[in-house]
Amino acid sequence: MGYVTGEDRYQMSLFPMSLDEYVSEDNPCRVIDVFVDHLNLVNLGFKYAKVKDVGRPPYDPSDLLKLYIYGYNNKVRSSRRLQKETLRNVEVMWLLNGLTPDDKTISNFRTDNRVALKKVFRLFNQLCLTELNLFGKETESIDGSKFKANNSRRHRYTKKEAEDQLNRLEKQITEYLNDLDRNDSAEEKEPLLNRDSVEKALEKLNSRKVNYEAILKKIEDNDGNPVCTTDEDAALMKLSGGKGFEVSHNVQTAVDDKHGLVADFNVTNHVNDMLELSNMVERVQEALGVKELNILADTGYSNGKEINDAEKTGATCYIPKSEPNNQPKDEAYNRNKFEYDVENDQYICPAGNVLPYVRTRERDNFKVYGNRAACNGCPVKDKCTKSKTLREIERSPYQKDVDRAAQRVEENPTLYRRRQELSEHPFGVVKRIWGYDQFLCRGNEKVTGEISLMFLTFNMRRAISILGTKKVIEGIRKWAFFYEKTLVYLFKYVFIVRRTLKTHFVAAC
């Protein structure tokens, strides 16, 4: 029995009459095509959405947007690789009607339209919210993940590192100048050094010195904090899983409980999540158009003030308490073993001693409790603390909010268990399966545009997986019809209001 054989590559054959026959009816390309064609790119602020009457005509931004959504959907995001796809990929040929833009044009599109790309992400979510009914609008899981920045650790400088580099360069420059002086005063007829070569070396050293002086100036303007010279919005962050430190961006997401779609996101340079909760809660409330939400988050968000601010907006937080890092080896004397006496405003230690209120810490208004006399005479002091004097307990002014959020976790373990399932899925798909663990762009705005494409693609794939291609396309067409009508009525309303105000103003004058 022989092998399965293909056709002779030299045999003459007739291809299908149209490119459309290569793309099946349930191909995700058709969703991308219909969705982008129903966007008003002028209102979204895309560059070249309005064509000028003079000059060389640009590429239609809708074609380049289709190319990028397709690329991110198929693990291709490099502009050079996307350019190659336009020459060999039948689906891309179908999407772009055979257009083959160069890689520079493709790259510039993502950079020039970084703000508009975030609006496209929100519009697709609006489609999923109003027409496709894919958001539950009841429970949201908030979490953050570190994405490596397009900035090497060698291009991140502290004040000491910049000063050391400057001192080293100044020392080299001084040595070269001394060599030139010795060369000029030499008695030999032929000079010891080639003066032109030395002057070129000095020119390079002085140029580098100017660069490091500029870096040192940036550090001083940044209150002495380290700066990154390639991506100035990035920061050195600790990666999860014991992978060390990398110059990164902190990407925050809010994931809806119903189908695991990303409701909203934000890109920051904060090294941890302690100050991100209330901001993300407000963002997801605005995106979904609701105030009352169950918010699930891990211990990294256990900040009393942030929990208090979030719950003032109508959210109900489920967040376990974080324990201090410097816990004693004996778990019997951990922070959570100290009982708080509400009536007397004091703590009772595991040994039964009373720790009364001592002082209030100025920097954060934390109350401090301790009992020096009891600790000095305590037989288990060595197990409780490494301090030679006493064990102190700190209490946040928002401790009630922290305790209440932690109690909800204990009372609703099944609900809280959803947190990890929801938040880790988008990050796992984007970073591990697709391989997008490092940004290609630089700066928060450009990075936001790039992450918009990632999560737009993620949500689009989820919608297609849940509903199927045909239902998603039908939903897009219905949504686009009402969306366009709403915009028309809105513009008419604004025009009427402005005309009325102008008439009254003229009459009053």
Contacts in CASP RR format, 6 or more apart in sequence:
PFRMAT RR
TARGET T0000
AUTHOR 0000-0000-0000
METHOD contacts of the structure
MODEL  1
MGYVTGEDRYQMSLFPMSLDEYVSEDNPCRVIDVFVDHLNLVNLGFKYAK
VKDVGRPPYDPSDLLKLYIYGYNNKVRSSRRLQKETLRNVEVMWLLNGLT
PDDKTISNFRTDNRVALKKVFRLFNQLCLTELNLFGKETESIDGSKFKAN
NSRRHRYTKKEAEDQLNRLEKQITEYLNDLDRNDSAEEKEPLLNRDSVEK
ALEKLNSRKVNYEAILKKIEDNDGNPVCTTDEDAALMKLSGGKGFEVSHN
VQTAVDDKHGLVADFNVTNHVNDMLELSNMVERVQEALGVKELNILADTG
YSNGKEINDAEKTGATCYIPKSEPNNQPKDEAYNRNKFEYDVENDQYICP
AGNVLPYVRTRERDNFKVYGNRAACNGCPVKDKCTKSKTLREIERSPYQK
DVDRAAQRVEENPTLYRRRQELSEHPFGVVKRIWGYDQFLCRGNEKVTGE
ISLMFLTFNMRRAISILGTKKVIEGIRKWAFFYEKTLVYLFKYVFIVRRT
LKTHFVAAC
7 13 0 8 1.000
16 22 0 8 1.000
19 90 0 8 1.000
19 93 0 8 1.000
19 94 0 8 1.000
19 98 0 8 1.000
20 94 0 8 1.000
22 90 0 8 1.000
22 91 0 8 1.000
22 94 0 8 1.000
23 29 0 8 1.000
23 30 0 8 1.000
23 90 0 8 1.000
23 91 0 8 1.000
23 94 0 8 1.000
25 469 0 8 1.000
25 470 0 8 1.000
26 468 0 8 1.000
26 469 0 8 1.000
26 470 0 8 1.000
27 91 0 8 1.000
27 469 0 8 1.000
28 73 0 8 1.000
28 460 0 8 1.000
28 461 0 8 1.000
28 464 0 8 1.000
28 469 0 8 1.000
29 70 0 8 1.000
29 91 0 8 1.000
29 94 0 8 1.000
29 95 0 8 1.000
30 469 0 8 1.000
30 473 0 8 1.000
31 460 0 8 1.000
31 463 0 8 1.000
31 464 0 8 1.000
31 469 0 8 1.000
31 472 0 8 1.000
31 473 0 8 1.000
31 476 0 8 1.000
32 66 0 8 1.000
32 69 0 8 1.000
32 70 0 8 1.000
32 73 0 8 1.000
32 95 0 8 1.000
32 460 0 8 1.000
33 66 0 8 1.000
33 95 0 8 1.000
34 473 0 8 1.000
34 476 0 8 1.000
34 477 0 8 1.000
35 124 0 8 1.000
35 127 0 8 1.000
35 460 0 8 1.000
35 476 0 8 1.000
36 62 0 8 1.000
36 65 0 8 1.000
36 66 0 8 1.000
36 69 0 8 1.000
37 62 0 8 1.000
38 476 0 8 1.000
38 477 0 8 1.000
38 479 0 8 1.000
38 480 0 8 1.000
38 483 0 8 1.000
39 62 0 8 1.000
39 65 0 8 1.000
39 120 0 8 1.000
39 123 0 8 1.000
40 484 0 8 1.000
40 487 0 8 1.000
41 49 0 8 1.000
41 61 0 8 1.000
41 62 0 8 1.000
41 65 0 8 1.000
41 116 0 8 1.000
42 49 0 8 1.000
42 50 0 8 1.000
43 487 0 8 1.000
44 116 0 8 1.000
44 119 0 8 1.000
44 120 0 8 1.000
44 123 0 8 1.000
45 113 0 8 1.000
45 115 0 8 1.000
45 116 0 8 1.000
45 119 0 8 1.000
46 61 0 8 1.000
46 65 0 8 1.000
46 113 0 8 1.000
46 116 0 8 1.000
47 61 0 8 1.000
47 109 0 8 1.000
47 112 0 8 1.000
47 113 0 8 1.000
48 58 0 8 1.000
48 59 0 8 1.000
48 60 0 8 1.000
48 61 0 8 1.000
49 61 0 8 1.000
51 57 0 8 1.000
51 58 0 8 1.000
59 99 0 8 1.000
59 101 0 8 1.000
59 105 0 8 1.000
59 109 0 8 1.000
61 109 0 8 1.000
61 113 0 8 1.000
63 95 0 8 1.000
63 96 0 8 1.000
63 97 0 8 1.000
63 99 0 8 1.000
63 101 0 8 1.000
64 101 0 8 1.000
64 105 0 8 1.000
64 106 0 8 1.000
64 109 0 8 1.000
65 109 0 8 1.000
65 113 0 8 1.000
65 120 0 8 1.000
66 95 0 8 1.000
66 96 0 8 1.000
67 82 0 8 1.000
67 85 0 8 1.000
67 86 0 8 1.000
67 92 0 8 1.000
67 95 0 8 1.000
67 96 0 8 1.000
67 101 0 8 1.000
67 106 0 8 1.000
68 77 0 8 1.000
68 82 0 8 1.000
68 106 0 8 1.000
68 109 0 8 1.000
68 110 0 8 1.000
68 453 0 8 1.000
69 453 0 8 1.000
69 456 0 8 1.000
69 457 0 8 1.000
69 460 0 8 1.000
70 85 0 8 1.000
70 91 0 8 1.000
70 92 0 8 1.000
70 95 0 8 1.000
71 77 0 8 1.000
71 82 0 8 1.000
71 85 0 8 1.000
72 434 0 8 1.000
72 436 0 8 1.000
72 453 0 8 1.000
72 454 0 8 1.000
72 456 0 8 1.000
72 457 0 8 1.000
73 457 0 8 1.000
73 460 0 8 1.000
73 461 0 8 1.000
75 434 0 8 1.000
75 435 0 8 1.000
76 82 0 8 1.000
76 85 0 8 1.000
77 436 0 8 1.000
77 440 0 8 1.000
77 450 0 8 1.000
77 453 0 8 1.000
78 440 0 8 1.000
79 103 0 8 1.000
79 104 0 8 1.000
79 106 0 8 1.000
79 107 0 8 1.000
79 110 0 8 1.000
80 103 0 8 1.000
82 103 0 8 1.000
82 106 0 8 1.000
83 100 0 8 1.000
83 101 0 8 1.000
83 102 0 8 1.000
83 103 0 8 1.000
83 106 0 8 1.000
85 92 0 8 1.000
86 92 0 8 1.000
86 93 0 8 1.000
86 96 0 8 1.000
86 98 0 8 1.000
86 99 0 8 1.000
86 100 0 8 1.000
86 101 0 8 1.000
87 100 0 8 1.000
110 117 0 8 1.000
110 441 0 8 1.000
110 446 0 8 1.000
110 449 0 8 1.000
110 450 0 8 1.000
110 453 0 8 1.000
111 441 0 8 1.000
111 446 0 8 1.000
113 449 0 8 1.000
114 441 0 8 1.000
114 445 0 8 1.000
114 446 0 8 1.000
114 448 0 8 1.000
114 449 0 8 1.000
114 450 0 8 1.000
115 445 0 8 1.000
115 449 0 8 1.000
117 448 0 8 1.000
117 449 0 8 1.000
117 452 0 8 1.000
117 453 0 8 1.000
117 456 0 8 1.000
118 448 0 8 1.000
118 449 0 8 1.000
118 452 0 8 1.000
120 452 0 8 1.000
120 456 0 8 1.000
121 452 0 8 1.000
121 453 0 8 1.000
121 455 0 8 1.000
121 456 0 8 1.000
121 459 0 8 1.000
122 264 0 8 1.000
122 287 0 8 1.000
124 456 0 8 1.000
124 459 0 8 1.000
124 460 0 8 1.000
125 135 0 8 1.000
125 261 0 8 1.000
125 262 0 8 1.000
125 263 0 8 1.000
125 264 0 8 1.000
125 287 0 8 1.000
125 459 0 8 1.000
126 479 0 8 1.000
126 483 0 8 1.000
127 475 0 8 1.000
127 476 0 8 1.000
127 479 0 8 1.000
128 134 0 8 1.000
128 135 0 8 1.000
128 261 0 8 1.000
128 459 0 8 1.000
128 463 0 8 1.000
129 135 0 8 1.000
129 137 0 8 1.000
129 288 0 8 1.000
130 479 0 8 1.000
131 475 0 8 1.000
131 476 0 8 1.000
131 478 0 8 1.000
131 479 0 8 1.000
132 463 0 8 1.000
132 467 0 8 1.000
132 471 0 8 1.000
132 472 0 8 1.000
132 475 0 8 1.000
132 479 0 8 1.000
134 256 0 8 1.000
134 258 0 8 1.000
134 259 0 8 1.000
134 261 0 8 1.000
134 462 0 8 1.000
134 463 0 8 1.000
134 466 0 8 1.000
134 467 0 8 1.000
135 256 0 8 1.000
135 258 0 8 1.000
135 259 0 8 1.000
135 261 0 8 1.000
135 263 0 8 1.000
135 288 0 8 1.000
136 256 0 8 1.000
136 257 0 8 1.000
136 258 0 8 1.000
136 259 0 8 1.000
137 256 0 8 1.000
137 288 0 8 1.000
137 289 0 8 1.000
137 290 0 8 1.000
137 293 0 8 1.000
138 257 0 8 1.000
138 258 0 8 1.000
138 293 0 8 1.000
138 294 0 8 1.000
139 256 0 8 1.000
139 257 0 8 1.000
139 293 0 8 1.000
139 294 0 8 1.000
139 295 0 8 1.000
139 296 0 8 1.000
139 415 0 8 1.000
139 418 0 8 1.000
140 254 0 8 1.000
140 255 0 8 1.000
140 256 0 8 1.000
140 257 0 8 1.000
140 263 0 8 1.000
140 284 0 8 1.000
140 288 0 8 1.000
140 293 0 8 1.000
140 294 0 8 1.000
140 295 0 8 1.000
140 296 0 8 1.000
141 254 0 8 1.000
141 255 0 8 1.000
141 257 0 8 1.000
141 295 0 8 1.000
141 296 0 8 1.000
141 297 0 8 1.000
141 418 0 8 1.000
141 419 0 8 1.000
141 422 0 8 1.000
141 423 0 8 1.000
142 252 0 8 1.000
142 253 0 8 1.000
142 254 0 8 1.000
142 255 0 8 1.000
142 276 0 8 1.000
142 277 0 8 1.000
142 280 0 8 1.000
142 281 0 8 1.000
142 284 0 8 1.000
142 295 0 8 1.000
142 296 0 8 1.000
142 297 0 8 1.000
142 301 0 8 1.000
142 423 0 8 1.000
143 252 0 8 1.000
143 253 0 8 1.000
143 255 0 8 1.000
143 273 0 8 1.000
143 297 0 8 1.000
143 298 0 8 1.000
143 419 0 8 1.000
143 423 0 8 1.000
143 424 0 8 1.000
143 427 0 8 1.000
144 250 0 8 1.000
144 251 0 8 1.000
144 252 0 8 1.000
144 253 0 8 1.000
144 273 0 8 1.000
144 276 0 8 1.000
144 423 0 8 1.000
144 427 0 8 1.000
145 240 0 8 1.000
145 250 0 8 1.000
145 251 0 8 1.000
145 253 0 8 1.000
145 427 0 8 1.000
145 431 0 8 1.000
146 237 0 8 1.000
146 238 0 8 1.000
146 239 0 8 1.000
146 240 0 8 1.000
146 246 0 8 1.000
146 248 0 8 1.000
146 249 0 8 1.000
146 250 0 8 1.000
146 251 0 8 1.000
147 248 0 8 1.000
147 249 0 8 1.000
147 251 0 8 1.000
147 431 0 8 1.000
147 436 0 8 1.000
147 437 0 8 1.000
147 438 0 8 1.000
147 439 0 8 1.000
147 447 0 8 1.000
147 451 0 8 1.000
148 246 0 8 1.000
148 247 0 8 1.000
148 248 0 8 1.000
148 437 0 8 1.000
148 438 0 8 1.000
148 439 0 8 1.000
149 228 0 8 1.000
149 230 0 8 1.000
149 231 0 8 1.000
149 234 0 8 1.000
149 246 0 8 1.000
149 247 0 8 1.000
149 248 0 8 1.000
149 249 0 8 1.000
149 438 0 8 1.000
149 439 0 8 1.000
149 442 0 8 1.000
149 447 0 8 1.000
150 230 0 8 1.000
150 231 0 8 1.000
150 438 0 8 1.000
150 439 0 8 1.000
150 440 0 8 1.000
150 441 0 8 1.000
150 442 0 8 1.000
151 228 0 8 1.000
151 229 0 8 1.000
151 230 0 8 1.000
151 231 0 8 1.000
151 234 0 8 1.000
151 247 0 8 1.000
151 442 0 8 1.000
152 230 0 8 1.000
152 247 0 8 1.000
153 236 0 8 1.000
153 245 0 8 1.000
153 246 0 8 1.000
153 247 0 8 1.000
155 228 0 8 1.000
155 229 0 8 1.000
155 230 0 8 1.000
155 247 0 8 1.000
156 226 0 8 1.000
156 227 0 8 1.000
156 228 0 8 1.000
156 229 0 8 1.000
156 234 0 8 1.000
156 236 0 8 1.000
156 247 0 8 1.000
157 165 0 8 1.000
157 215 0 8 1.000
157 219 0 8 1.000
157 226 0 8 1.000
157 227 0 8 1.000
157 229 0 8 1.000
158 219 0 8 1.000
158 226 0 8 1.000
159 216 0 8 1.000
159 219 0 8 1.000
159 220 0 8 1.000
159 224 0 8 1.000
159 226 0 8 1.000
162 212 0 8 1.000
162 215 0 8 1.000
162 216 0 8 1.000
162 219 0 8 1.000
163 216 0 8 1.000
165 212 0 8 1.000
166 209 0 8 1.000
166 212 0 8 1.000
166 213 0 8 1.000
166 216 0 8 1.000
169 205 0 8 1.000
169 208 0 8 1.000
169 209 0 8 1.000
169 212 0 8 1.000
170 209 0 8 1.000
172 205 0 8 1.000
173 202 0 8 1.000
173 205 0 8 1.000
173 206 0 8 1.000
173 209 0 8 1.000
176 198 0 8 1.000
176 201 0 8 1.000
176 202 0 8 1.000
176 205 0 8 1.000
177 202 0 8 1.000
179 193 0 8 1.000
179 198 0 8 1.000
180 193 0 8 1.000
180 195 0 8 1.000
180 198 0 8 1.000
182 192 0 8 1.000
183 191 0 8 1.000
183 192 0 8 1.000
183 193 0 8 1.000
183 195 0 8 1.000
183 198 0 8 1.000
186 192 0 8 1.000
215 227 0 8 1.000
215 229 0 8 1.000
218 227 0 8 1.000
218 232 0 8 1.000
219 225 0 8 1.000
219 226 0 8 1.000
219 227 0 8 1.000
226 235 0 8 1.000
226 236 0 8 1.000
228 234 0 8 1.000
228 235 0 8 1.000
228 247 0 8 1.000
230 442 0 8 1.000
231 247 0 8 1.000
231 442 0 8 1.000
231 443 0 8 1.000
232 443 0 8 1.000
233 249 0 8 1.000
233 269 0 8 1.000
233 442 0 8 1.000
233 443 0 8 1.000
233 444 0 8 1.000
233 447 0 8 1.000
234 247 0 8 1.000
234 248 0 8 1.000
234 249 0 8 1.000
234 269 0 8 1.000
234 442 0 8 1.000
234 443 0 8 1.000
235 247 0 8 1.000
235 248 0 8 1.000
235 269 0 8 1.000
235 270 0 8 1.000
235 271 0 8 1.000
236 245 0 8 1.000
236 246 0 8 1.000
236 247 0 8 1.000
236 248 0 8 1.000
236 271 0 8 1.000
237 245 0 8 1.000
237 246 0 8 1.000
237 247 0 8 1.000
237 248 0 8 1.000
237 250 0 8 1.000
237 271 0 8 1.000
238 244 0 8 1.000
238 245 0 8 1.000
238 271 0 8 1.000
239 245 0 8 1.000
239 246 0 8 1.000
239 248 0 8 1.000
249 267 0 8 1.000
249 268 0 8 1.000
249 269 0 8 1.000
249 439 0 8 1.000
249 444 0 8 1.000
249 447 0 8 1.000
250 267 0 8 1.000
250 268 0 8 1.000
250 269 0 8 1.000
250 270 0 8 1.000
250 271 0 8 1.000
250 272 0 8 1.000
250 273 0 8 1.000
250 276 0 8 1.000
251 265 0 8 1.000
251 266 0 8 1.000
251 267 0 8 1.000
251 451 0 8 1.000
252 265 0 8 1.000
252 266 0 8 1.000
252 267 0 8 1.000
252 268 0 8 1.000
252 273 0 8 1.000
252 276 0 8 1.000
252 279 0 8 1.000
252 280 0 8 1.000
253 262 0 8 1.000
253 264 0 8 1.000
253 265 0 8 1.000
253 423 0 8 1.000
253 426 0 8 1.000
253 427 0 8 1.000
253 455 0 8 1.000
254 262 0 8 1.000
254 263 0 8 1.000
254 264 0 8 1.000
254 265 0 8 1.000
254 280 0 8 1.000
254 281 0 8 1.000
254 283 0 8 1.000
254 284 0 8 1.000
254 287 0 8 1.000
255 261 0 8 1.000
255 262 0 8 1.000
255 263 0 8 1.000
255 422 0 8 1.000
255 423 0 8 1.000
255 425 0 8 1.000
255 426 0 8 1.000
256 262 0 8 1.000
256 263 0 8 1.000
256 288 0 8 1.000
256 422 0 8 1.000
257 294 0 8 1.000
257 418 0 8 1.000
257 422 0 8 1.000
259 462 0 8 1.000
259 466 0 8 1.000
260 422 0 8 1.000
260 425 0 8 1.000
260 426 0 8 1.000
260 462 0 8 1.000
261 458 0 8 1.000
261 459 0 8 1.000
261 462 0 8 1.000
261 463 0 8 1.000
262 426 0 8 1.000
262 455 0 8 1.000
262 458 0 8 1.000
262 459 0 8 1.000
263 284 0 8 1.000
263 287 0 8 1.000
263 288 0 8 1.000
264 280 0 8 1.000
264 283 0 8 1.000
264 284 0 8 1.000
264 286 0 8 1.000
264 287 0 8 1.000
265 451 0 8 1.000
265 455 0 8 1.000
266 276 0 8 1.000
266 279 0 8 1.000
266 280 0 8 1.000
266 283 0 8 1.000
267 444 0 8 1.000
267 447 0 8 1.000
267 448 0 8 1.000
267 451 0 8 1.000
268 276 0 8 1.000
268 444 0 8 1.000
269 444 0 8 1.000
270 276 0 8 1.000
272 300 0 8 1.000
273 297 0 8 1.000
273 298 0 8 1.000
273 300 0 8 1.000
273 301 0 8 1.000
274 300 0 8 1.000
274 301 0 8 1.000
274 303 0 8 1.000
274 306 0 8 1.000
275 303 0 8 1.000
275 306 0 8 1.000
276 301 0 8 1.000
276 306 0 8 1.000
277 295 0 8 1.000
277 297 0 8 1.000
277 301 0 8 1.000
277 303 0 8 1.000
277 306 0 8 1.000
277 307 0 8 1.000
277 309 0 8 1.000
277 310 0 8 1.000
277 317 0 8 1.000
277 319 0 8 1.000
278 306 0 8 1.000
278 309 0 8 1.000
278 310 0 8 1.000
278 313 0 8 1.000
281 293 0 8 1.000
281 295 0 8 1.000
281 310 0 8 1.000
281 313 0 8 1.000
281 315 0 8 1.000
282 313 0 8 1.000
284 293 0 8 1.000
285 291 0 8 1.000
285 293 0 8 1.000
285 313 0 8 1.000
285 314 0 8 1.000
285 315 0 8 1.000
291 313 0 8 1.000
291 314 0 8 1.000
291 315 0 8 1.000
292 314 0 8 1.000
292 315 0 8 1.000
292 316 0 8 1.000
293 314 0 8 1.000
293 315 0 8 1.000
293 316 0 8 1.000
294 315 0 8 1.000
294 316 0 8 1.000
294 318 0 8 1.000
294 415 0 8 1.000
295 310 0 8 1.000
295 315 0 8 1.000
295 316 0 8 1.000
295 317 0 8 1.000
295 318 0 8 1.000
295 319 0 8 1.000
296 318 0 8 1.000
296 319 0 8 1.000
296 415 0 8 1.000
296 416 0 8 1.000
296 418 0 8 1.000
296 419 0 8 1.000
296 422 0 8 1.000
296 423 0 8 1.000
297 317 0 8 1.000
297 318 0 8 1.000
297 319 0 8 1.000
297 419 0 8 1.000
298 319 0 8 1.000
298 320 0 8 1.000
298 419 0 8 1.000
299 319 0 8 1.000
299 320 0 8 1.000
299 321 0 8 1.000
299 322 0 8 1.000
300 322 0 8 1.000
301 307 0 8 1.000
301 319 0 8 1.000
302 319 0 8 1.000
302 320 0 8 1.000
302 321 0 8 1.000
302 322 0 8 1.000
302 402 0 8 1.000
302 405 0 8 1.000
302 406 0 8 1.000
304 396 0 8 1.000
304 398 0 8 1.000
304 399 0 8 1.000
304 401 0 8 1.000
304 402 0 8 1.000
305 396 0 8 1.000
305 398 0 8 1.000
307 317 0 8 1.000
307 319 0 8 1.000
307 398 0 8 1.000
307 401 0 8 1.000
307 402 0 8 1.000
307 405 0 8 1.000
308 398 0 8 1.000
308 401 0 8 1.000
310 317 0 8 1.000
311 317 0 8 1.000
311 401 0 8 1.000
316 408 0 8 1.000
317 401 0 8 1.000
317 405 0 8 1.000
317 408 0 8 1.000
318 405 0 8 1.000
318 408 0 8 1.000
318 409 0 8 1.000
318 412 0 8 1.000
318 415 0 8 1.000
318 416 0 8 1.000
318 419 0 8 1.000
319 402 0 8 1.000
319 405 0 8 1.000
319 406 0 8 1.000
319 409 0 8 1.000
320 405 0 8 1.000
320 406 0 8 1.000
320 409 0 8 1.000
320 416 0 8 1.000
321 336 0 8 1.000
321 402 0 8 1.000
321 403 0 8 1.000
321 406 0 8 1.000
323 334 0 8 1.000
323 335 0 8 1.000
323 336 0 8 1.000
324 335 0 8 1.000
327 334 0 8 1.000
327 335 0 8 1.000
328 334 0 8 1.000
328 383 0 8 1.000
328 384 0 8 1.000
328 385 0 8 1.000
328 386 0 8 1.000
329 383 0 8 1.000
330 383 0 8 1.000
330 384 0 8 1.000
331 337 0 8 1.000
332 350 0 8 1.000
332 383 0 8 1.000
333 349 0 8 1.000
333 350 0 8 1.000
333 380 0 8 1.000
333 383 0 8 1.000
333 384 0 8 1.000
333 385 0 8 1.000
335 393 0 8 1.000
337 349 0 8 1.000
337 350 0 8 1.000
338 347 0 8 1.000
338 348 0 8 1.000
338 349 0 8 1.000
338 350 0 8 1.000
338 355 0 8 1.000
338 393 0 8 1.000
339 347 0 8 1.000
339 348 0 8 1.000
340 346 0 8 1.000
340 347 0 8 1.000
340 395 0 8 1.000
341 347 0 8 1.000
341 348 0 8 1.000
344 356 0 8 1.000
345 356 0 8 1.000
345 357 0 8 1.000
346 354 0 8 1.000
346 355 0 8 1.000
346 356 0 8 1.000
346 357 0 8 1.000
346 369 0 8 1.000
347 354 0 8 1.000
347 355 0 8 1.000
347 369 0 8 1.000
347 370 0 8 1.000
347 393 0 8 1.000
348 354 0 8 1.000
348 355 0 8 1.000
349 355 0 8 1.000
349 374 0 8 1.000
349 384 0 8 1.000
349 391 0 8 1.000
350 380 0 8 1.000
350 384 0 8 1.000
351 378 0 8 1.000
351 379 0 8 1.000
351 380 0 8 1.000
351 384 0 8 1.000
353 371 0 8 1.000
353 374 0 8 1.000
353 375 0 8 1.000
353 378 0 8 1.000
354 371 0 8 1.000
354 374 0 8 1.000
355 369 0 8 1.000
355 370 0 8 1.000
355 371 0 8 1.000
355 374 0 8 1.000
355 391 0 8 1.000
355 392 0 8 1.000
355 393 0 8 1.000
356 369 0 8 1.000
356 370 0 8 1.000
356 371 0 8 1.000
357 367 0 8 1.000
357 368 0 8 1.000
357 369 0 8 1.000
358 368 0 8 1.000
358 369 0 8 1.000
358 370 0 8 1.000
358 392 0 8 1.000
359 367 0 8 1.000
359 368 0 8 1.000
360 366 0 8 1.000
360 367 0 8 1.000
360 368 0 8 1.000
361 367 0 8 1.000
361 368 0 8 1.000
361 394 0 8 1.000
364 396 0 8 1.000
365 397 0 8 1.000
366 394 0 8 1.000
366 395 0 8 1.000
366 396 0 8 1.000
366 397 0 8 1.000
367 394 0 8 1.000
367 395 0 8 1.000
367 397 0 8 1.000
368 392 0 8 1.000
368 393 0 8 1.000
368 394 0 8 1.000
368 395 0 8 1.000
369 392 0 8 1.000
369 393 0 8 1.000
369 394 0 8 1.000
369 395 0 8 1.000
370 390 0 8 1.000
370 391 0 8 1.000
370 392 0 8 1.000
370 393 0 8 1.000
371 390 0 8 1.000
372 389 0 8 1.000
372 390 0 8 1.000
374 390 0 8 1.000
375 381 0 8 1.000
375 384 0 8 1.000
375 385 0 8 1.000
375 389 0 8 1.000
375 390 0 8 1.000
375 391 0 8 1.000
376 389 0 8 1.000
376 390 0 8 1.000
378 384 0 8 1.000
381 391 0 8 1.000
384 391 0 8 1.000
385 391 0 8 1.000
396 402 0 8 1.000
408 416 0 8 1.000
409 416 0 8 1.000
426 455 0 8 1.000
426 458 0 8 1.000
429 458 0 8 1.000
430 436 0 8 1.000
430 454 0 8 1.000
430 455 0 8 1.000
430 458 0 8 1.000
431 437 0 8 1.000
434 454 0 8 1.000
436 454 0 8 1.000
439 447 0 8 1.000
439 450 0 8 1.000
439 451 0 8 1.000
440 450 0 8 1.000
441 447 0 8 1.000
441 449 0 8 1.000
441 450 0 8 1.000
463 472 0 8 1.000
464 472 0 8 1.000
END
